[in-house]
Amino acid sequence: MTNKSLKFNLLLLFFALFFSANLSAEVSDAVGKQLFKNNCASCHNKDMKSDMTGPALGGVRERWEGREEVLYAWIRNSQAVISEGDEYAVNLFNKWNKSVMTAFPTLTDDEVESLLVYIDCMYDGSCDPKAKALAAAGGGAVGAKAEQTSNTPMYLVLLLILGILAVVMMRIVSNLNYMSQVREGNAPVRRATLTEMLTSRGVIGFVLFALIVLGGYTTINNAIDLNRQQGYAPDQPIKFSHATHAGMQKIDCQYCHDGARRSKHSVIPAANTCMNCHKAIEKGSKYGTAELTKIFASIGYNPDDNTYIKDYESMSNEDISKIYKKWIEDNYKADNAEASDKEIAKAVTEQWDGIVSSLTTDVKESVAGPIPWVRIHNLPDHAYFSHQQHVTVGKVECQTCHGPVEEMDVAYQHAPLSMGWCINCHRKTEVQFVGNEYYESYKKYHEEIKAGTRDKVTVEEIGGLECQKCHY
């Protein structure tokens, strides 16, 4: 074997050891999180409390208590456990309309345990800070703080050790080759230095090859994850609580998002919609004037005399501030009779500064005008989705995709909104044929339902999995 081929094989061994070490990393919620994301997230809800295409996974250990080996076997190949007649497995399979769970036969015990650790800590809120935020946003209980255990330092140490080992082995092999050549009388004038070995064509070529592979892997993963931001809960310019409006006050979703029943988009409510109620409700129960004044300032409503300000959009921020600072000051004095002039001035300044920072942007200098809400749900441009088709024709409840909005103080993305998630929903969801004029053209299915030979029709059966339906 030549010196170059030996070095190449050693480098190959080095990368193989490194990647295998990554794959066999210790049990942790970080490993489980990646496994869940890659294998489970398209069917199971990340909050571990809500059902999706598959059941909520929170508490799975308790449901299989005392039968850990069967649970591991179920995760790897559920159909094999069902075929063996396990009563719980069979009942679970039947309960979920005999939906076949994807088999993962290559998962190691450590990987399965990492997955279960991640499920447990997401369920009780003890995962990393981002997981805690998601659990809190979804209404879950947040447990005691627990620091996330990162494997990065371990990987760096392992990389350093393997690098040193590779260099040492390369040097040993180089010396052995040199000694062999000396015995054969073919020794070169001098031995190759370490620098020459590390900068040889073979080593550089292999490193470039590895970088291309790693770069391609990272690029593809990031492309797949584009816009898949389950749990995303950005700060909004106004602290609007769906729990107060949709939950406590029982306001129907479509009262504010009236485009959902008649257009592709659900539409963001205009400030005029807010004013239908907030002409009468001028002070919030939680924030007083701080948040509602932002609505008034955006649309030009003067709460002191209950009128809309004439030529409001042409006014400067300085002139606008005089109107709303007076409103803020009067209300602060009424609520804080003992406050000093300094305290009043500070409160007024802070509230007005909050209004300016919330209603202005880099491209919008005036507080007058539309409220710059931050978009939460954002499908790729190449994916067609119509709210009207789902809400009006399909009779799909808002919570099916958006989760328990009526419980959210801070709105967040509930579902992954991935292609796999949509496809699984189309496979499972039954079309409401009875009394729905939209589906009268499907004569065959109506006849089969009437004859009793068919009891349901799914979205899949009426073309819900055809590529051009979503990628026109």
N, C-alpha and C positions, 0 to 999 in steps of 0.2 A: 504494500500500500504506500502511495506517495505521501510526502509531507503535506501537500495541499489538500489531498482527500482526507487525511487524518484531521487536519484543522477544520475542514468543512463538517465532518461528522461530529467533532466535538462541539462546534457551534450549534449544530442541529440538536444534539443531546441537551445542550444548555437551554435552548428555547423550549424543548419538550418538557424538561424538568420544571422550568418556570411556569409554563401554562398548566401543567398537571398540578403544580402546587396551588395555583389559583383555583383550579377546579375542586381541589380537595381541601379548601379552606375550612377553618374551624366553624363549628356551629354558631350562627349569629343571626340577629334579625336583619342585618344588612344583606347577607347572602339570601335569606328568605325573601326579602323584598324584591331582589332581582329575579328570583325564581318565580315569584307570584306575578310579577309584571310580564315576564316572558311567556308564562304558561297558563296562568289562571285568570288574569284580569279581564279577558274578553267575556267571561261568563259569570264571574263572581265579583260582588261589590267590594271595593277597597275598604269601606268602613267596617266591614265584617259584621254589620248589624242588619243590613237591608238585603232582601232578596233581589236577584237580577235574573238573568237567564238561568243561573243555577242558584241554589240556596245560600243564605248568609252563612259564612264559615265560622263566625265567632262561637266559641264554646264547643268546637268539634271534638276536642279531647274528652270532654265530659260525656258527650253522646256515645263515644266508643269506649267508655271507661272500662279498664281491665282487659281490653282487647287491643293493645297497641300494635301487635304484629298484624292483626287483621286490618287495622286502620292504615298501616304502612302499605299493605298489599292492595287495599282499596285505592289509595292514591296512585300507586303504580299501574294498576289494571283493574278497574272497577268491575268490568264484565266477567273477569275470572272469578272474583269473589261472589258475584251474583250467580254464576253458573254452578258454584259449589253449594248453593242453596242457603246462604247465610240470611237469616230472617230479616234482620235490620236492613241489610243491603238491598234485599228484594223489595221491601216496603218503601225504602227511599227511592229506588228506581221507579216504582209504580207511581209514587206520589208526584214525581216530577215528569210525568207523561212519557216515561221510558226514554228520556233524553240520554244519549250515550255520552259519557264523559271520556274525553281524550285520554289515552293510555300514556304513561310516562315510565316505561320499564327500565330506563337507564338511570333513574334517580338513585343516588346512594342513600344509605341510612342517614348520614350527616346532612345531606341536602333536604331530605324529607323532614328531619327534625328542625332544620333552619326554617323551613316553610311554616311548620307548626308554631315555632317561636314567634315568627313575624305575625301570624294570624292572631296569636294570643295577645301580643303587645299592642297590635292595632285595635283589638277588641276592648282591652282595658285601658287604652290610652297611654301606655308606658313606653312606646317606641320613641324614635328620634323626634326632635322638635317639630319638624314638618308634619310628621304623622300625628302628633298631638294636636296641631292646629286643625288638621282635617277632622279628627275625632271630635274636637270641640265645635267646629263649624257644623258638623252633622248632628250635634246634640248629644254626643256620647260623653260619658263621664271621663274626666281626665284624672289619672292617678298621680301618684307622687312622681316627682321629677326623676328621670333616669337618663344618664348621659348615653349618647349613642356610641357604640363601640365600633371604631373605624378600623378596617383591616389594612389601610394604606401603609402605616409604619411597618407592619409585618411584611408586606410585599416589598417595600424598599430594602429592608434588611435582607430578605431572601434574595432579592435581585443582586445586592452587593456580594453576598456570600457566593452565589452561583457564578458571578462575574469573576471573583478572585479565583474560584475553583477552576473555571474554564481557562484563565490565563496560566495558572500553575500547570494544568494538564497539557496545555499547548507547549509550554516550555519544556516539560518532561519529555513529551513526544519528540520535540525538536532535537533535544539532546540525544535521545535514543537513536533517532535517524542519523544524526551526525556520527555517533559512535559506530553504527552499522556501516556507514559509508567509509569510515576510517579503516575498519577491518577489511573492507573490500577494495581499498585503495582508490576510492572515488571521492575522497573528502574534498569539499570546497575550500577555497583559500581561507575563509573565516565563517564562523557561525552567524546565522541570521539573528539580528537583535530583536528584542521584544517589540520595539516600535515598527520594525520592518514586517514582523509577523502580523501585528494588529492592523497595519495599513496595506496589507497585501490585497491583490485584486479579488481573491476568493472571499476574504472576510468582509471587505467593503460591499461586494455584490450581495452577500447574504444579509448584511445589515439593511441595505436598501430594500431588498426583497421583503424582509420582516416589517420594515416601516410602511411599505406599500400595503401589505396585508392588514396591518393594524389600523392604518389610516382608512382603508376601505371598509373595514369592520365598523369602525367608529362612525364613519359617514353614513353608512346604511342604517345603523341603529338610530342615529339622530334624525335621519329622514323619516324613519318609521314613527318616531315619537313626535314629529312635527304636529303641533296643535293638539296633541293628546296630553292635556294638562288637568287630569282628574284631580279634584281637590283645590283647584285654583280659586282663591278668594281675595281679589285685589281690594285695596281701600278705595272707596268711592268718594266723590266730591261732597256728597251729602250722606249722612249716616241714616240711610233708609232701612228700616227693619221690616222684612217680609213677615216675621213672626207677629208683629203688631198689626199690620194691615191685613194680610191674608189669614193669619191665625186668629188673633184676638178679635179683630173687627169683622172677620168672615167676608172680606171683599173678594169677589170672584176674580180669578187671574185675568180673564178676558175683559174685565171692565177697564183695566189699565193697559193690558197688552191686547188691544182690540184687533190688531192685524192678524193674530194667530188663526182666527176663524175664516179669514177672507183673503189671505195673501201668503206669499212665500215666507215673509218675515213676520215675527210676532210684534215687531216695532217697540222702540223705547218710548214710554209715555212722555208726551209733551208736558211742559209745566202747566198748560191750560187744564189738563186732566187733574193734576194735583190741586189746582185752585178750585175745582168743583166742590171739594171738601174743605180746603184750607182757607177759604174766605170766611168760614165760620170758626174753624179751629186755627187760631193764630199763634198759639203757644203750645209747644210740645210737652208731653207729660214727663219726658226724660231729660231733654236738652233745653227746654224753655224756648227762647227766641233764636238760639244759636244756629239751628239747622233749618228751621222754617223760613227764617229771614233770607237764607240763600235762595230759596224758591221765589220769594217776593222780589229780591234784587235781580234775579235773572229775567223775570217777565215784566218788571216795572209796576208792581202793585204796591200802592201806598197803604199800609195797614192802619195808619192814623186816621184817614178819612174814607177808607174802603173804596178807593178809586184807582183806576189805571192811569199812570202818569203820561201826559201827552208828550209826543216827540221824545220818548224816553231813550231810544237807541242813539240819538244824536247827543245825548248828555255825556259830559266827562265823568270819570270815576270820582273826581273831587266833588262835583255837584251832587252826584248820586249818594255819596257818603253822608252828606248833610241830612238827607231824608232818613236814612236807615240808622245813622248814629243816634238821632233824636229818638227814634222808636226803641232802640236798644236801651238807651239811657233811661227813658221813662219807665220801661218795664223793670229794669234793674233796681231803680229807686223804689218802685212799688213792692218788689220782693225782698229788698234789703234796706229797710228803713233806717238802720243805724250805720250804714256804710258812709265812709268819709268821701270827700270829693276826689281824693287820690285813688281810692279803691274803685269808685265809679268810673273815673277816666280810664283806669287800667282795664277794667272789664269791657268797656265800650271799644277801646283800641284793639284788644285781643279778639273780640267777636268780629269787628270789621276786617281785621287782617285775615281772619279765617275765611270770611266771605270772599275776599279778593283772591286768596291763594286757591280756593276751591273753584271759582268761576272763571279764572283767567288761565291762559296757557301761553305757550311760545308763539302761537299764531292767533290768539284771541286776547287782546289787551283790555277790553272792556268787560265789566261784570255783566253788562246787559247782553242778553242773547241766550242761546241754548245751553243747558247744563252739560258739561263735558264728562258724561258718564264713561266709565272704563268697561269695555266689552269683556265678557267672561267666556261665552261660548262662541267658538269661531271655527267652522268647518273649512277645509281646503277649498280653493276656488273650483277645483275639478269635480267636487262632489255636490250634486244637486239635492236640496232638501226643501220640501214645502210644508210649512206649518198647516196650511189649509187642508192638504191631503191627509194629514195625520189627525188633526183636531176635528175638522168638520166631517170628512168622509170616513176616516178610520175610527172616529170616536175615541181616540187615545187620550187618556188623562194626562195632564201636564206633569204630574208626579212620576209618571212612567220613565220619562227621560231626565227630568230636572230634580227628582227626589222630593223629599218632604219640605218643599219651599215654605209652607206655612209654619215651619218650626225654625227657620233660619233668620237669625238676627243679621248675619252677614251672608249674602248670597254667594254660593260657590258652585263649581262644576261638579255635579253629582256622578254622572256616568262617564266612562272613558270616551264615548263618542267615536270609537274606532270602527273600522270597516267590519271586523269580526263581530263586534258587539251588535251592530245594526243587522248583520246577516243572521245571527242567532235569534234576534228578536223577530225577524221576518219568518224564520222557520217555525217559531213557537206561537206567534200571535194569530189568533183566529179572527177572520174577517166577519164583521157583523152584517150578514146578508139580509136577515129578516127585517123588513120595513125600510131598507136602505135603497132608494131609487138608483143610486149610483151604480149598483151592481146588477141591475135588471138584465143587462146584456148577457150575463153568464147563465144562459138557459140550462145548459147541461147540469151545472151544479145545483141550480134551483130544483130541477126535476129529481135529481138524486136525493136531495134533502127531503123533498116531498114524499118520495117513495120509501124513505127510511134506509137507503143503502149508503148514505153519507150523513154523518152527524156534525161535521164541521168543515170549514175551508180555511186554510192558512194563507198568509200573505205570499208565501213561497209558491203556492199552487196557482196564484193568479199573476205570476211573473215577478214576484218580489225579489228574486235572486238574479234576474237578468241584468247584465252589466250596464246596458244602455238606460236602464231605469234611473240610475243615480249618476252615471258617467256618460251624459248625453253628448 
